[in-house]
Amino acid sequence: MTPTLRRLVAWALGALACAALPGHALAAKNPLTTETEQAFWKGDFAALDKQNEFLKHGKHFAPDAGSELEYFRLGLGSVMRTKVDHSEPFLRELEALTLQWATEHPKSSLAHILHAEVLVQHAWSYRGGGYAKEVPPEAWADFHKYLQRAAEYLKAHADVALADSSAHALLLRIGTGLEWDNGTLMAIQQEGLKRNPDDVMLYFGMLTPLLPKWGGDPETLDRYIRQATKQTQADYGMGMYARLYATAADQDFGHKLFENSLVDWPTMKKGYEDMQARFPNSPGRRSHFAHMACLARDRPTLVALLAELGPKIDVSQWGPNPQRSLESCQRWAQESAGARKDDTKPEQKGRANPASL
């Protein structure tokens, strides 16, 4: 093991020790994500490269329709996002390690992508995840500097890196941070889909810059989601419509999805039903369906889904305050029988959203 890897592993052990303390429960991970993390920490680049070469072509979906390519990327990203006391030396060690891999394996798309990915992670360590107004000018300068370095690195190694759709997925993140125009971002996405038409995460990567909080608008967002749904209809039916609007709720609209966006609930509902027909083993997505039914004020569908899920409800799928959202929706569902008997008038539009009570 190289000195660089020894230092990285030492940081990882410290981070895991903190995570093991009471109150720091570790979430269950997909086995591929775990295997990828372990290979990264061991410095087993050959294993990582072999897995990437396998996944970057063809359909690789889990029974719940999750993308195995995304599970692989999550494993890589979790190493880069390891929480340590001093992130700067940790990220510099990662930069050195990935640059070494890229130098030793110049024909590996993954090696170059990993180095650019670390530069992007370094950028976000300055930006942070808070509101833009909370970021000092000096941090903005470093954020843009590292994103630009990542873009320039991928450009310099485009003949190898851009043969892999993962590079295009990364470029979408870089371009969103640097505020590239939507036409440029869309061209990047479509080029990535040419490399790998089954890299569904490219559809989600293009969604982000179209959200209102990134300067987008509901009309442009709706056009994009309908176009993406049409482009993926052979595999998902109307499923991509549901998945993209659900992601828009998670990332931006929250409980106001049906008030502040142009989402159409019957179409979204059909999307969930199409996904269920194609990928029936997905309690997580069914839980998200139930959450959306609550937000859409569709009590019959909510009641049916809660009954179907029973103890298999995935609480994590119920928004930013999931336990309380689930509880309020369950109470609303339990009132439905009485409401059908007592209410002879349709619900008023001004009534409070049950999930936001």
C-alpha positions in Angstrom: 0.0 0.0 0.0 1.4 3.4 -1.0 1.9 6.2 1.6 -1.0 8.1 0.0 -3.4 5.1 0.5 -2.2 4.6 4.0 -3.1 8.2 4.9 -6.5 7.9 3.2 -7.3 4.7 5.0 -6.4 6.3 8.3 -8.8 9.1 7.6 -11.5 6.6 6.6 -11.0 4.6 9.9 -11.4 7.8 11.9 -14.6 8.7 10.0 -16.1 5.3 10.5 -15.3 5.4 14.2 -17.3 8.6 14.4 -20.1 7.0 12.4 -20.3 4.1 14.8 -21.0 6.2 17.8 -24.6 6.2 19.2 -26.8 8.4 17.1 -24.8 7.8 13.9 -26.7 4.9 12.4 -25.3 3.8 9.0 -27.9 3.6 6.2 -28.1 0.3 4.4 -26.3 0.4 1.0 -26.5 -1.5 -2.2 -23.9 -4.3 -2.2 -22.3 -2.9 -5.4 -21.9 0.5 -3.6 -20.2 -1.2 -0.7 -17.9 -3.3 -2.9 -16.9 -0.2 -4.9 -16.1 1.7 -1.7 -13.9 -1.1 -0.4 -12.0 -1.4 -3.7 -11.4 2.4 -3.7 -10.1 2.3 -0.1 -7.8 -0.6 -0.9 -6.5 1.2 -4.0 -7.6 -1.6 -6.2 -7.9 0.4 -9.4 -7.9 -2.7 -11.6 -11.2 -3.9 -9.9 -12.8 -0.5 -10.3 -11.8 -0.2 -13.9 -13.1 -3.7 -14.7 -16.4 -2.9 -13.1 -16.7 0.4 -14.9 -15.9 -1.2 -18.3 -18.7 -3.7 -17.7 -21.3 -1.2 -16.6 -20.7 1.5 -19.1 -22.4 -0.4 -21.9 -25.8 -2.2 -21.9 -28.8 -2.4 -19.5 -27.7 -3.0 -15.9 -30.7 -2.5 -13.7 -31.5 -3.8 -10.3 -34.9 -5.5 -9.7 -36.3 -2.2 -8.3 -35.2 -0.3 -11.5 -32.2 1.2 -9.8 -29.2 1.8 -12.1 -26.2 -0.4 -11.2 -24.0 2.2 -12.8 -25.4 4.8 -10.4 -24.8 2.4 -7.4 -21.2 2.1 -8.7 -20.9 5.9 -8.9 -22.3 6.3 -5.4 -19.6 4.0 -4.0 -16.9 6.2 -5.7 -18.6 9.4 -4.5 -19.0 8.2 -0.9 -15.2 7.8 -0.6 -14.6 11.3 -2.0 -17.3 12.8 0.4 -15.9 11.1 3.5 -16.4 13.5 6.4 -13.0 14.2 8.0 -11.8 16.8 10.5 -9.5 18.4 7.9 -10.9 18.1 4.4 -8.2 20.0 2.6 -5.3 17.6 3.1 -7.7 14.6 2.5 -8.9 16.0 -0.8 -5.3 16.8 -1.9 -4.3 13.2 -1.2 -7.2 12.1 -3.3 -6.2 14.4 -6.1 -2.6 12.9 -5.9 -3.9 9.3 -5.9 -6.3 9.8 -8.8 -3.8 11.7 -10.9 -1.3 8.8 -10.3 -3.9 6.4 -11.5 -4.6 8.5 -14.6 -0.9 8.7 -15.3 -0.4 5.0 -15.0 -3.6 4.2 -17.0 -3.8 6.9 -19.7 -6.3 4.8 -21.7 -8.7 4.3 -18.9 -11.7 6.6 -19.0 -12.4 5.9 -15.3 -9.0 7.1 -14.2 -9.4 10.5 -15.9 -13.1 10.8 -14.7 -12.1 10.0 -11.1 -9.4 12.8 -11.1 -11.9 15.3 -12.5 -14.5 14.1 -9.9 -12.1 14.8 -7.1 -11.6 18.3 -8.4 -15.4 18.8 -8.4 -15.7 17.5 -4.9 -12.9 19.9 -3.9 -14.9 22.8 -5.5 -18.0 21.9 -3.4 -16.0 21.7 -0.2 -15.6 25.5 -0.7 -19.1 26.1 -1.9 -20.9 24.0 0.8 -24.5 22.9 0.6 -26.1 26.0 2.0 -27.8 29.0 0.4 -25.7 31.1 -2.1 -26.0 34.2 0.1 -24.1 32.3 2.8 -21.0 31.7 0.6 -18.2 34.3 1.0 -16.7 35.8 -2.1 -13.4 34.0 -1.6 -15.1 30.6 -1.4 -17.0 31.4 -4.6 -13.7 32.1 -6.3 -12.3 28.7 -5.2 -15.5 26.9 -6.2 -15.3 28.3 -9.7 -11.6 27.7 -9.9 -11.8 24.0 -9.1 -14.8 23.4 -11.4 -13.0 25.1 -14.2 -9.9 22.9 -13.5 -12.2 19.8 -13.8 -13.7 21.0 -17.0 -10.3 21.7 -18.5 -8.9 18.4 -17.4 -11.8 16.5 -19.1 -11.3 18.6 -22.2 -7.6 17.8 -22.3 -8.4 14.1 -22.1 -11.6 14.1 -24.1 -10.5 11.4 -26.5 -10.5 8.9 -23.7 -12.7 10.4 -21.0 -15.6 11.4 -23.2 -16.0 7.9 -24.6 -17.6 7.2 -21.3 -21.1 8.6 -20.4 -19.9 9.1 -16.8 -17.8 12.0 -18.1 -20.9 13.6 -19.5 -22.8 13.1 -16.2 -19.9 14.8 -14.5 -19.8 17.6 -17.1 -23.5 18.3 -16.4 -22.6 18.9 -12.7 -19.7 21.1 -13.6 -21.7 23.1 -16.1 -24.6 23.5 -13.7 -22.1 25.0 -11.1 -20.5 27.2 -13.7 -24.0 28.3 -15.0 -23.5 27.1 -18.6 -26.5 27.7 -20.8 -29.1 25.0 -21.1 -28.4 24.5 -24.8 -24.8 23.5 -24.0 -25.9 21.3 -21.1 -28.5 19.6 -23.3 -25.9 18.9 -26.0 -23.7 17.3 -23.3 -26.5 15.1 -22.1 -27.4 13.9 -25.6 -23.8 13.2 -26.4 -23.6 11.1 -23.2 -26.7 9.2 -24.2 -25.1 8.4 -27.6 -22.3 6.7 -25.7 -24.6 4.9 -23.4 -28.4 5.1 -24.1 -29.1 3.3 -20.8 -27.3 5.8 -18.6 -30.6 7.0 -17.1 -28.8 9.2 -14.6 -28.1 11.6 -17.5 -31.8 12.5 -17.5 -31.7 13.4 -13.8 -28.4 15.4 -14.3 -30.1 17.6 -16.9 -33.1 18.1 -14.6 -31.2 20.0 -11.9 -30.3 23.2 -13.9 -33.9 23.4 -15.1 -35.3 23.7 -11.5 -36.5 27.1 -10.4 -33.8 27.3 -7.6 -31.2 27.0 -10.3 -32.8 29.7 -12.5 -35.2 27.5 -14.4 -39.0 27.8 -14.7 -41.9 25.4 -14.6 -42.7 25.6 -18.3 -39.2 24.7 -19.5 -39.0 22.0 -16.8 -42.3 20.4 -18.0 -41.2 20.4 -21.6 -38.0 18.7 -20.7 -39.7 16.0 -18.6 -42.2 15.3 -21.3 -39.4 15.0 -23.9 -37.4 12.7 -21.6 -40.5 10.6 -21.0 -40.9 10.2 -24.7 -37.3 9.3 -25.2 -37.4 6.5 -22.6 -40.9 5.2 -23.3 -39.8 1.9 -24.7 -38.2 0.9 -21.4 -40.4 2.8 -18.8 -43.7 3.7 -20.4 -44.6 6.9 -18.6 -42.3 6.0 -15.8 -39.7 8.7 -16.4 -42.4 11.3 -16.0 -43.1 10.1 -12.5 -39.4 9.7 -11.6 -38.3 13.1 -12.8 -41.2 15.0 -11.2 -40.6 13.1 -8.0 -37.0 14.2 -8.1 -38.1 17.8 -8.8 -40.2 17.5 -5.6 -37.2 16.2 -3.6 -34.8 18.8 -4.9 -36.9 21.9 -5.1 -40.7 22.0 -4.9 -41.2 19.9 -1.8 -44.8 19.7 -0.6 -45.7 22.5 -3.1 -45.1 20.3 -6.2 -48.7 20.3 -7.3 -49.2 24.0 -6.6 -46.0 25.4 -8.1 -45.1 23.2 -11.0 -47.0 22.0 -14.1 -47.1 18.4 -13.0 -50.2 16.4 -14.0 -51.2 13.9 -11.4 -53.0 11.4 -13.7 -49.9 11.3 -15.9 -47.6 10.9 -12.9 -49.9 8.2 -11.5 -49.7 6.3 -14.8 -45.9 6.6 -14.6 -45.8 4.9 -11.2 -48.1 2.2 -12.4 -46.0 1.6 -15.5 -42.9 1.3 -13.3 -44.7 -1.1 -11.1 -45.6 -3.3 -14.0 -42.0 -3.4 -15.3 -40.2 -3.5 -11.9 -42.6 -4.9 -9.3 -39.9 -5.4 -6.6 -39.7 -1.8 -5.4 -41.2 -1.0 -2.1 -39.2 2.3 -2.0 -40.8 3.6 -5.2 -44.2 2.4 -4.0 -43.7 4.5 -0.8 -42.7 7.5 -2.9 -45.9 6.9 -5.0 -47.9 7.0 -1.8 -46.2 10.2 -0.7 -47.0 11.8 -4.1 -50.6 10.6 -3.8 -50.9 12.4 -0.5 -49.4 15.6 -2.0 -51.8 15.3 -5.0 -54.8 14.9 -2.5 -55.7 11.5 -4.0 -57.1 9.8 -1.0 -58.3 6.5 -2.6 -54.9 5.9 -4.1 -53.1 6.8 -0.8 -55.3 4.4 1.2 -54.8 1.6 -1.3 -51.0 2.1 -1.3 -50.7 2.3 2.5 -52.7 -1.0 2.8 -50.5 -2.6 0.1 -47.3 -1.5 1.7 -48.2 -2.3 5.3 -45.0 -2.7 7.4 -42.9 -2.4 4.2 -43.3 1.4 4.1 -40.0 3.1 3.4 -40.1 6.2 5.6 -37.1 7.8 3.9 -39.3 8.3 0.8 -41.6 10.8 2.5 -39.8 14.1 2.0 -37.4 16.2 4.0 -39.2 15.6 7.3 -40.3 12.1 6.4 -41.6 10.7 9.7 -44.0 13.6 10.3 -45.0 13.7 6.6 -45.9 10.0 6.8 -47.8 10.4 10.1 -49.9 13.3 8.7 -50.7 11.4 5.5 -51.6 8.3 7.5 -54.0 10.4 9.6 -55.6 11.9 6.5 -56.0 8.4 5.0 -57.6 7.1 8.2 -60.2 10.0 8.0 -61.2 9.0 4.5 -64.0 6.6 5.4 -65.7 9.3 7.5 -65.0 11.9 4.9 -66.8 9.9 2.2 -69.8 9.5 4.4 -70.0 13.0 5.7 -68.7 15.2 2.9 -71.1 15.8 0.1 -69.1 18.6 -1.4 -65.8 18.4 -3.2 -62.7 19.5 -1.3 -62.0 23.2 -1.6 -58.8 24.2 -3.4 -57.8 26.4 -0.5 -57.7 23.5 2.0 -54.2 22.9 3.6 -52.1 20.2 2.0 -52.3 17.3 4.5 -48.6 16.5 4.1 -47.6 20.0 5.2 -49.7 20.1 8.3 
